[in-house]
Amino acid sequence: MDVPSLRFWPVITHLGSAGLMLPVAAMTVAGLWFSGRRAALVAWLAALVGGAALVLATKLAFMGWGVGSAALDFTGISGHTMLASSILPAWLGWLLARYGQRFSAPGLILGLLLGALVAVSRVVLGAHSVSEVIFGWLVGTAVTLAAWHALAGPLRWSRLSLLALLPLSLSLSATTANYLPAYHWEQRVAIWLSGRATPYTRTDLLGGRIQTGVRDAPAARGRA
């Protein structure tokens, strides 16, 4: 991989990090609230929470109990891809909407394309397999469509939408735009719930150790 690629893909993958997407989501929530589109807001948040719960469930199921697919190289839905493809389209659809529009269709499409680019970055950087990012993009798209269909009237533009540019600007720096340690937290939760000493890994899945029943010693419940 050449030097420009080494710089480009970390910037793109940052666009899906929770540390950046949650502030953007907060700005979008505030905008929908003050625009009086609270039914659309509730639908979008419900879909977003549901999507996040599905991502977490698949990751915990694999880390704790080895529920995955070696054939698909699947160990859990990509959270970065899901967040980017569910939050960026809603934000850009609101930001680029002209007066009297529900959402900007080009904004939604641009957001989904950025989500797809985040998906590619996760594969290029070795964080996820193709199947994991495809599922992440599909879940994120479903969240976006939920917001689109729930919005009954035009949005009012607000300066709040521009505030989302502040956290997004951090994606340009791989040193300051640090992730929340979500993966570490997920591992700890999976270990605590399953009672294992260590979480299952992709190496276990592809090496056949899960199917053949090779396991380590169980951990004590509530281990730190």
Buried (B, 14 or more C-beta within 10 A) or exposed (E): EEEEEEEBBBBBBBBBBBBBBEBBBBBBBBBBEEBEBEEBBEBBBBBBEBBBEBBBEBBBBBBBBBBBEBEEBBBBBBBBBBBBBBBBBBBBBBBBBEEEBBBBEEBBEBBBBBBBBBBBBBBBBEBBBBBBBBBBBBBBBBBBBBBBEBBEEBBEBBEBBEBBEEBBEBBEEBEEBEBEEBEEEBBBBBBBBBBBEBBBBBEBBBEEBBEEEEBEEEBEEEEE
